[in-house]
Amino acid sequence: MARAHQDEARREAEELCARLPWLTSSQAEDLTRHYVHHRLDLTCRMLRATVDRAAELRGEYETRYAALRRDLLRRHAVYACAVLACAGGLSALAGLLTPR
């Protein structure tokens, strides 16, 4: 991937130099070298920023996912307790209403 970026930057620099016919060959080589260096530096910075942002987002998503799981577990526990309490209440009520 790095080689492809370097080749692309070199092609762009050569195209730029071709549009500047007054450059000497050494000037064109110098411009090409500077352009490729600048372009690769820019690409590295952009990739680093993307990686940093991905790590940041991963942390945010993991935190949110943990909170959602915790809330869901709490709700399930509350619903289970409510169902058990209702079942116990109905059982007690049935016991009271049953003739002996």
Secondary structure, DSSP 8 states (H G I E B T S, - for coil): -HHHHHHHHHHHHHHHHHT-TTS-HHHHHHHHHHHHHHHHHHHHHHHHHHHHHHHHHHHHHHHHHHHHHHHHHHHHHHHHHHHHHHHHHHHHHHHHHS--
